Amino acid sequence: MTRDQALTEARHAAARAKELARFADQDLSHPTLKAEVPLRAAAGALWADVASAYASIAVALPETTTEA
């Protein structure tokens, strides 16, 4: 895995975490979906942890260079 690949994975995971947080926030005002909020929040937190892990991996990897 290269640094760029790790950063791409981190961005994707962060986007998923953001999406789940938004869904959880929307579900708070929905009469039948309120029960889903803790599940969505937990899944969002997990994806945030995944994003953090990939970002940490990216920091540890050498910078990605392109050769001409």
Order of alpha helices (4+ residues) and beta strands (2+ residues): alpha-alpha
